[in-house]
């Protein structure tokens, strides 16, 4: 396929860049488990010398994600948190970074318990409010880090607008593209400088691998990320790099099914009196929808909803049978969680409530099962949660 111009996204999911690692004719890059590589002689030039610094299986994945995100360089890490760490570790003591006010709990912990202790300062800001972003800029601001679709309330920030502000003030834009993936959005094309992924989620897609990816817009930024990757050594193993590579090949077909299932589940929940509010950028009539429709090619497979106060939320999630009660998202199986008690438990209670993360909020990561079966599961769980709440009310009234 040398010289062939592969412009279709689905084609590029299947066929990454040839790294010319062997002459066997294998259609997939092998899993290279070697920790070291032989030199032809003492003065010989080698492409790989030690697997922390570079591995053929990992390199294939790194080049593939760079291609999909339209970036200059890609890097694969042992987890999404290791990827986020690398993206923030390029800054130094005395630097200031703006962060979105709704970020993953693990990122919150990394910033507050690790980087701030090392002399980097952070200001939390509502990235939907450009005036608030501008007002938070300091002379030493070096970057803004945010999630364009927040977790778990699915609020949407314009990457293009934030990147324009950043460029006007000469600092970097770093985007966590885990929820949307390059299938639904390419932040670098919208002006971002660095993209990070928890590849554990949609890119891996099967709940069987922990991985993180970073993509840089320029080679100069790539050199800074590579220094962190090689110096600290939090690299993705060749076995896990292969699992992510394999997962990427079916990304679009999985996400198409997940988005269609999400639409059907949302339509069902919108008809239920037990549901107070549904959060999803695919629902028309909001600024979130307008931004997503303009900057994305879809709305994703995650949504959240709030149960009415007279519905027992823990009983609801505990009663689900097909939809599993678990953190994480983006896999072929559907998952449900209570963010207040699970994924966002790192945040103090007052911050959870201030961010709109209430005890009644349910997050659903939609899988590729039959939608009718998922709806049936939601239906029986709602019935159980309502019955149990009624029993609690009755006991209180009698008591």
Secondary structure as GFF3:
##gff-version 3
##sequence-region A 1 399
A	DSSP	alpha_helix	9	14	.	.	.	ID=ss1
A	DSSP	alpha_helix	56	68	.	.	.	ID=ss2
A	DSSP	beta_strand	73	77	.	.	.	ID=ss3
A	DSSP	alpha_helix	80	88	.	.	.	ID=ss4
A	DSSP	beta_strand	96	100	.	.	.	ID=ss5
A	DSSP	alpha_helix	105	110	.	.	.	ID=ss6
A	DSSP	pi_helix	111	115	.	.	.	ID=ss7
A	DSSP	three_ten_helix	116	118	.	.	.	ID=ss8
A	DSSP	beta_strand	121	125	.	.	.	ID=ss9
A	DSSP	alpha_helix	130	136	.	.	.	ID=ss10
A	DSSP	beta_strand	141	147	.	.	.	ID=ss11
A	DSSP	alpha_helix	159	168	.	.	.	ID=ss12
A	DSSP	beta_strand	172	176	.	.	.	ID=ss13
A	DSSP	alpha_helix	181	184	.	.	.	ID=ss14
A	DSSP	three_ten_helix	187	190	.	.	.	ID=ss15
A	DSSP	beta_strand	194	198	.	.	.	ID=ss16
A	DSSP	beta_strand	212	216	.	.	.	ID=ss17
A	DSSP	alpha_helix	219	232	.	.	.	ID=ss18
A	DSSP	alpha_helix	238	249	.	.	.	ID=ss19
A	DSSP	alpha_helix	251	270	.	.	.	ID=ss20
A	DSSP	beta_strand	275	279	.	.	.	ID=ss21
A	DSSP	alpha_helix	287	295	.	.	.	ID=ss22
A	DSSP	beta_strand	302	307	.	.	.	ID=ss23
A	DSSP	alpha_helix	313	319	.	.	.	ID=ss24
A	DSSP	beta_strand	324	325	.	.	.	ID=ss25
A	DSSP	beta_strand	335	337	.	.	.	ID=ss26
A	DSSP	alpha_helix	349	354	.	.	.	ID=ss27
A	DSSP	beta_strand	361	365	.	.	.	ID=ss28
A	DSSP	alpha_helix	371	398	.	.	.	ID=ss29
###
